[in-house]
Amino acid sequence: MNKVILMGRLTRDPEVRYSQSDNPLAVARFSVAVDRRFKRDGEADADFINCVAFGKQGEFMEKYFHKGMKAAIVGRIQTGSYTNKDGVKVYTTDVVCEEIEFAESKSASESNAGAFNQSTPSPQPKADAGDGFMDIPDGIDEELPFN
C-alpha cells in the first residue's frame, strides 16, 4: 500500500504547466511545509514535501491556492530519476496528489498571508458559516476534481 496524508502550508504559489498534446493536461507542482510532531534540539521544525497534481486538480490548485495557504492532501509517493545537463543522475521523490482540500477558513488564511509575503492574490473560498465547515466558492461546482 502506498498512501500519504499531509497537512501543511504551501511554500510557494503552484507552478502550473500544460502538456503538449491534443488535449492539454494541467500539471501543478508545489511544495508543502509540514510541521514535525516531535522536535529535537538542533533539528528542523518542518519537512518540505514536493507535490504534483494533474488535470482538474492541477487547475484547482492554480485557481484557488497560493503561497501560505493551508492544504490537506491525500496521495501517493512516487520516486524517479533523471540525468541533468551536467551528466549527474538526480533522484526525485514527489507526492502525487489524489485529493486536495482547503484546511482552514478564508479569514485564517488571510491572516497568515502576511507572514508568507503573498505576491499575487487569487480567488478565495467563502469564509466558513460558523459551523466549522468552509463553503465551496461560487462557480466552482463544475470545476471540482471530484463528485
URFEN-V776873 format. One record per run of one state. SS is the DSSP state (h for helix, s for strand, l for the rest). FROM is the first residue (numbers start at 1). LEN is the number of residues. If there is no record, write none. Layout:
SS	FROM	LEN
SS	FROM	LEN
This chain:
l	1	3
s	4	7
l	11	4
s	15	4
l	19	7
s	26	10
l	36	10
s	46	9
h	55	10
l	65	5
s	70	14
l	84	5
s	89	14
l	103	3
h	106	11
l	117	24
h	141	3
l	144	4
